[in-house]
Amino acid sequence: MVRAQTRRHRRTLWSALLTGVGGASLAVAAGAWWQHTGESPPNILIVTMCSWRLERIGAYGGTSGSTPRFDALAAKSIVFDHAWSNGVYTSVAHAALLTGRYPEGNGLIDATSTIDRSVPTLPEILKLYGYHTLAWTTANAPLSFRAQDGFERGFDRFDQPETSAQGRVARFAPPESPWLAVAHVKDTHVPYDVDGQSANDPNPVIQEWLTRTRRRLPGDPDPDAWVAEQFATDPEAKTALLRRYDADLHSGDARLGELLDTLGDQLEDTVVIVVGDHGDALGEHGRIGHGALEPEVAHVAMIIHLPGESPRRVTDDVSLVDLMPTLLDLANATPPAVRDGRDLMPLLRGQPVAAVPAVVQFLRRAPQHTALIGWDGFAQGDRWEACDREGHLCRAWAFSAGAWSSAAPDAALVAEGRASLKNTALSVEGRAATEAERNAIRTAGYWQAVPEP
């Protein structure tokens, strides 16, 4: 009874502080909840969902029924309709999330780079404020969220599978309060075979795609481009692919449910963020999966569940780099002086903020490792621009009638997006990949990400 009353009091205080009741300033409302209660600062759970395509999720209009646990949490959370990843691979996206810096500003841009030692991470900072920290992931593969790529910094414990096989990982168990836990769920991933029982498919086109994917050798045509081309004349093949995808989506959603169930009573007192690390193309632009700078890949789901806060939808553009300063504010911790992300606390309190474009980067080092080349993407509302750094070419899209399509260039969006890159002056260093690393990247399916020798 006492515990229930404490939770009700805490939820009431959360709501009062977030809405500014009694003239509370933003600084107090954002971060001093736990100081007012005399209790520990809030526990924080971040769950990143791999390859979740926005339009297939129930809370975002999907009709497959594959995400009941996510949808139930979204119904009592703050839902962001225009959230964007800052990278098109899992590792790049997580580095942006944990540092509040764009890829070229934190150092991790590809399969052989890591977060620069000069850039502080969210778990490192929260440990200074007494937090216990845990990382938990269902994957151990190149370009994913794993300890050996530098993500172990700041975590007391990093639970991951012993090999690249998914699923064999210690049961999720949050540490002593106050805690930060970052959990990555990779159940959804090309070729959408998370249960290991879908190596074959009754649809002949999808079966041929699976065969070409498994047997692919350097120099072979791209099987994803081939199968996407078939969809134009064979809608049943597209339906078969979506069936596989939705099964993976449901598996990831069930894993999310298991994580939430593990918290038990702690869930009512925990700040929970569920966010996509990136989306997946499902035949658009001749692609299946991610690893390309396109809006279907960069547009992600994001919800923030705050105890006692009323659910609502936010239409402002936000991105993964915004989560670090926001969570530090909630924990009453001082953010780094140099950061690209902005504190979302005004949005969480329902206050208007200035519109700024989201930045998404798809970069690699030049063959001599002397410069960064690639593309910068800029998103704002239903507009998207991707610009090539070498030739200054831009591709523009607009979202209408439920899909992204080519549009007239938006010079103002590009100019504003490029201006926001003022902080990303870090010199990204790396090394040449070994042949074993190159083969591991191919095995993981990231052929377009295989670095130069």
C-alpha positions in Angstrom: 0.0 0.0 0.0 2.8 2.4 0.9 4.6 1.5 -2.3 1.5 2.2 -4.4 1.0 5.6 -2.7 4.7 6.4 -3.3 4.3 5.6 -7.0 1.1 7.8 -7.2 2.9 10.6 -5.5 5.8 10.3 -7.8 3.6 10.2 -10.9 1.8 13.4 -9.7 5.1 15.1 -9.1 6.4 14.1 -12.5 3.4 15.6 -14.2 3.6 18.8 -12.1 7.3 19.3 -12.9 6.9 18.5 -16.6 4.0 21.0 -17.0 5.6 23.7 -14.9 3.0 23.9 -12.2 3.7 26.6 -9.7 6.0 28.4 -12.1 8.8 25.8 -12.1 11.6 26.7 -14.4 12.7 24.3 -17.2 15.9 23.4 -15.4 14.0 22.4 -12.2 11.2 20.7 -14.1 13.5 18.8 -16.3 15.9 17.3 -13.9 15.1 17.7 -10.2 12.2 15.3 -9.8 14.3 12.9 -7.7 15.7 15.7 -5.6 12.2 16.8 -4.6 11.2 13.2 -3.6 14.4 12.5 -1.8 14.7 9.3 -3.7 17.2 8.0 -6.3 17.3 9.6 -9.7 15.1 7.8 -12.3 16.0 4.5 -13.9 16.4 4.7 -17.6 15.8 2.0 -20.2 16.6 2.5 -23.8 15.5 -0.2 -26.2 16.7 0.0 -29.8 14.8 -2.0 -32.4 16.8 -3.1 -35.4 15.4 -2.5 -38.9 11.8 -1.5 -37.8 10.1 0.0 -40.9 7.8 2.8 -39.6 4.8 2.1 -41.8 4.6 -1.6 -40.7 4.2 -0.6 -37.0 0.7 -0.5 -35.6 1.2 2.8 -33.7 2.3 4.4 -37.0 -0.6 3.1 -39.1 0.6 -0.5 -39.8 -2.2 -3.1 -40.1 -0.4 -6.4 -39.8 -0.9 -6.6 -36.0 2.8 -7.5 -35.6 3.6 -5.0 -32.8 1.1 -5.4 -30.0 3.5 -4.7 -27.1 5.1 -1.6 -28.7 1.6 -0.3 -29.6 0.4 -0.8 -26.1 3.3 1.2 -24.6 2.9 3.8 -27.3 -0.7 4.3 -26.3 0.5 5.7 -22.9 3.7 7.4 -24.2 4.8 10.4 -26.1 5.0 9.3 -29.7 7.3 11.1 -32.2 6.0 11.1 -35.8 9.1 12.6 -37.3 12.1 10.9 -35.6 15.2 10.2 -37.6 18.3 8.0 -37.2 21.6 9.7 -37.8 23.1 6.8 -39.6 22.1 3.8 -41.8 23.9 1.1 -39.8 23.3 -0.1 -36.3 26.7 0.8 -35.0 26.7 4.3 -36.5 23.2 4.9 -35.1 24.1 3.8 -31.6 27.2 5.9 -31.5 25.1 9.0 -32.4 22.6 8.1 -29.7 25.2 7.5 -27.0 27.3 10.6 -27.7 24.8 13.2 -28.9 27.2 13.8 -31.9 26.7 13.2 -35.6 28.8 10.3 -37.0 31.7 12.5 -38.2 31.6 14.3 -34.9 31.9 11.1 -32.8 34.3 9.1 -35.0 32.3 6.0 -35.7 31.4 6.0 -39.4 32.0 2.5 -40.7 33.0 -1.0 -39.8 36.6 -0.3 -38.8 36.2 2.9 -36.8 35.1 3.5 -33.2 33.9 6.3 -31.0 36.7 8.7 -30.5 38.2 8.7 -27.0 37.8 12.4 -26.7 34.0 12.1 -27.0 32.2 11.3 -23.8 29.3 8.8 -23.8 26.0 8.7 -22.0 26.9 5.8 -19.7 30.3 7.3 -18.9 28.6 10.6 -17.7 25.8 8.9 -15.8 28.3 6.8 -13.9 29.7 10.0 -12.6 26.3 10.7 -11.1 26.0 7.3 -9.4 24.3 5.3 -12.1 24.9 1.6 -12.6 25.0 0.8 -16.3 24.2 -2.3 -18.4 24.3 -3.0 -22.1 22.4 -5.9 -23.5 22.3 -7.1 -27.1 21.0 -10.0 -29.1 23.6 -9.7 -31.8 27.4 -9.9 -32.2 28.2 -9.1 -35.8 30.0 -6.3 -37.7 28.3 -2.9 -37.8 26.1 -3.8 -34.8 26.0 -2.8 -31.2 28.7 -4.9 -29.5 31.5 -4.4 -27.0 34.5 -5.0 -29.2 33.6 -2.0 -31.4 34.2 0.4 -28.5 30.7 0.4 -27.1 31.8 -1.1 -23.8 33.0 2.3 -22.6 31.0 3.4 -19.5 29.1 0.1 -19.1 29.6 -1.9 -15.9 28.4 -5.0 -17.8 28.0 -5.8 -21.5 25.9 -8.9 -22.1 26.0 -10.2 -25.7 26.1 -13.5 -27.5 29.5 -15.3 -27.6 29.3 -15.6 -31.4 27.5 -13.8 -34.3 24.5 -16.1 -33.8 21.5 -14.3 -32.4 19.7 -15.0 -29.2 22.3 -16.7 -27.0 22.6 -13.9 -24.5 22.2 -13.7 -20.7 18.7 -13.0 -19.5 18.1 -9.3 -19.2 18.3 -8.2 -15.6 18.6 -4.5 -14.6 21.3 -3.6 -12.1 20.9 -1.8 -8.8 19.1 1.5 -8.9 19.6 4.1 -10.2 20.4 2.4 -13.5 20.8 3.0 -17.2 20.2 0.0 -19.4 20.6 0.0 -23.2 19.1 -3.0 -24.9 19.4 -3.8 -28.6 17.0 -6.2 -30.2 18.1 -7.5 -33.6 15.3 -10.0 -34.3 14.3 -8.1 -37.4 17.0 -8.2 -40.1 17.5 -9.2 -43.8 16.8 -11.9 -44.9 14.1 -11.9 -42.2 14.8 -15.3 -40.8 15.1 -14.7 -37.1 13.7 -18.1 -36.0 16.1 -20.0 -38.2 13.2 -21.9 -39.7 12.7 -19.8 -42.8 15.7 -20.7 -44.9 13.2 -21.6 -47.6 10.1 -19.9 -48.9 7.1 -21.2 -50.8 7.2 -18.2 -53.1 9.6 -19.0 -56.0 10.8 -15.5 -56.4 11.6 -15.1 -52.7 13.2 -18.6 -52.7 15.5 -17.5 -55.5 16.4 -14.3 -53.6 17.3 -16.4 -50.6 19.4 -18.7 -52.7 21.2 -15.8 -54.4 21.8 -14.1 -51.0 23.3 -17.3 -49.4 25.6 -18.1 -52.4 26.7 -14.6 -53.3 30.3 -14.1 -54.1 32.4 -10.9 -54.8 31.4 -9.6 -58.2 28.0 -11.2 -58.2 24.9 -9.1 -59.0 23.0 -7.6 -56.1 20.2 -10.1 -55.2 18.3 -7.3 -53.4 18.1 -5.2 -56.6 17.1 -8.3 -58.5 14.2 -9.2 -56.2 13.0 -5.6 -55.9 12.8 -5.5 -59.7 10.5 -8.6 -59.7 8.0 -6.9 -57.4 6.9 -4.6 -60.4 5.4 -7.6 -62.2 4.9 -10.1 -59.3 2.9 -8.5 -56.4 2.7 -11.9 -54.8 6.4 -11.9 -54.3 6.2 -8.6 -52.5 3.4 -9.9 -50.3 5.7 -12.9 -49.5 8.5 -10.7 -48.5 6.3 -8.6 -46.3 5.0 -11.8 -44.6 8.6 -12.7 -43.7 9.3 -9.1 -42.6 6.2 -9.0 -40.4 7.1 -12.3 -38.7 10.5 -10.8 -37.8 8.8 -7.7 -36.6 6.5 -9.7 -34.4 9.5 -11.6 -32.9 11.2 -8.3 -32.1 8.1 -7.0 -30.5 7.8 -10.1 -28.3 11.4 -9.6 -27.2 10.5 -6.0 -26.3 7.6 -7.4 -24.2 9.9 -9.7 -22.4 12.2 -6.8 -21.5 9.3 -4.8 -20.2 7.9 -7.7 -18.2 11.3 -8.2 -16.6 11.1 -4.8 -15.0 7.9 -5.7 -13.1 6.9 -2.9 -10.6 10.0 -0.9 -11.7 8.4 -0.1 -15.0 6.1 2.5 -13.4 9.1 4.4 -12.1 11.4 4.0 -15.2 11.9 6.3 -18.1 11.5 4.1 -21.1 12.6 5.0 -24.6 11.9 2.6 -27.5 13.5 3.7 -30.8 14.5 2.3 -34.1 18.2 2.3 -34.9 17.2 2.6 -38.6 14.4 1.4 -40.9 14.5 -0.9 -43.9 13.7 -0.5 -47.5 11.2 -3.1 -48.7 11.6 -2.9 -52.4 11.7 0.9 -52.7 14.5 2.3 -54.9 15.5 -1.2 -55.9 16.6 -2.1 -52.3 15.9 -4.5 -49.5 17.2 -3.7 -46.1 19.3 -0.7 -45.0 22.8 0.7 -45.8 21.6 3.4 -48.1 20.9 7.0 -47.4 17.1 7.0 -48.2 14.1 8.3 -46.2 12.6 4.8 -45.7 15.9 3.8 -43.9 16.4 7.0 -41.9 12.8 7.5 -40.7 12.4 5.6 -37.4 9.8 5.0 -34.6 10.5 6.7 -31.3 8.4 6.8 -28.1 9.3 8.1 -24.7 7.3 6.8 -21.7 7.5 9.1 -18.7 5.8 8.0 -15.5 2.6 10.0 -15.0 2.9 12.0 -18.2 -0.1 12.0 -20.5 0.3 10.4 -23.9 0.4 12.5 -27.0 2.0 12.8 -30.4 4.8 15.2 -31.4 5.3 16.2 -35.0 8.5 18.1 -34.6 11.6 16.7 -36.3 14.0 14.9 -33.8 16.8 12.5 -34.1 18.9 10.0 -32.1 21.5 12.6 -31.1 18.7 14.5 -29.1 18.3 11.6 -26.7 21.6 12.0 -24.8 21.1 15.7 -23.7 17.5 15.0 -22.9 18.3 12.0 -20.7 21.1 13.9 -18.9 18.6 16.7 -18.2 16.2 14.2 -16.7 18.9 12.8 -14.5 20.0 16.3 -13.5 23.4 15.7 -15.1 25.5 18.2 -17.0 25.8 17.5 -20.7 29.0 17.9 -22.7 29.9 21.4 -23.9 30.1 20.2 -27.5 27.1 18.3 -28.8 24.9 18.2 -31.9 21.7 17.0 -30.2 19.3 19.3 -28.5 17.4 18.8 -25.2 13.9 17.7 -26.0 12.5 18.6 -22.5 10.5 21.6 -23.9 8.8 19.2 -26.4 8.1 16.7 -23.5 6.4 19.6 -21.7 4.3 20.5 -24.7 6.2 23.7 -25.4 6.9 25.0 -29.0 10.5 24.8 -30.2 12.2 26.1 -33.3 12.1 23.8 -36.3 15.5 22.4 -37.3 16.3 19.7 -39.8 17.5 16.3 -38.8 20.9 15.2 -40.1 21.7 11.7 -41.4 25.2 10.7 -42.5 26.4 7.9 -44.8 30.2 8.3 -44.8 33.4 6.4 -45.5 37.0 7.2 -45.6 38.7 7.8 -49.0 41.0 5.0 -50.1 44.0 6.8 -48.7 42.1 7.5 -45.4 42.8 11.2 -45.8 39.3 12.5 -46.0 35.6 11.6 -45.6 33.5 11.0 -48.6 29.8 10.0 -48.9 26.4 11.6 -48.4 24.7 13.9 -45.9 20.9 13.6 -45.6 18.6 16.4 -44.3 15.0 15.8 -43.2 12.3 18.2 -42.2 8.7 17.3 -42.0 7.7 15.6 -45.3 10.9 16.7 -47.1 14.1 14.9 -47.6 17.4 15.9 -49.3 20.5 13.7 -49.7 23.7 15.5 -51.0 26.9 14.0 -52.2 30.0 15.5 -50.7 32.2 14.9 -53.7 30.1 16.2 -56.5 27.6 18.4 -54.6 24.8 16.5 -56.2 21.5 16.3 -54.3 18.5 14.0 -54.5 15.2 15.2 -53.2 12.1 13.4 -52.0 8.7 14.3 -50.6 6.2 12.2 -48.6 2.7 12.0 -49.9 0.0 9.4 -50.3 1.8 7.1 -47.9 5.1 6.9 -49.9 8.3 8.8 -50.6 8.7 10.0 -54.2 11.1 12.3 -56.2 10.6 16.0 -55.7 12.0 19.4 -56.7 15.2 20.3 -54.9 14.9 22.3 -51.6 17.9 24.5 -51.5 16.8 26.1 -48.2 16.6 22.8 -46.5 20.1 21.8 -47.7 21.6 25.2 -46.6 20.0 24.9 -43.1 21.1 21.3 -42.8 24.7 22.0 -43.7 24.8 24.9 -41.3 23.9 22.5 -38.5 27.2 20.6 -39.1 29.3 23.4 -37.6 30.3 21.2 -34.6 31.5 18.2 -36.5 35.1 19.1 -36.9 36.5 15.9 -35.4 39.2 14.3 -37.5 38.0 10.7 -38.1 40.8 8.2 -38.1 40.7 4.6 -39.0 42.6 1.7 -40.2 42.6 -0.7 -43.2 40.3 -3.7 -42.7 41.8 -7.2 -42.6 40.5 -9.7 -45.0 38.9 -11.6 -42.1 37.0 -8.5 -41.2 36.0 -7.9 -44.8 34.6 -11.5 -45.0 32.7 -11.1 -41.8 31.0 -7.9 -43.1 30.0 -9.8 -46.3 28.7 -12.7 -44.2 26.6 -10.3 -42.2 25.0 -9.1 -45.5 26.6 -5.7 -45.7 28.2 -5.9 -49.1 28.0 -2.2 -49.7 29.8 -1.5 -46.5 32.9 -3.7 -47.2 35.8 -1.3 -46.8 38.7 -0.9 -49.2 41.7 -3.1 -48.4 
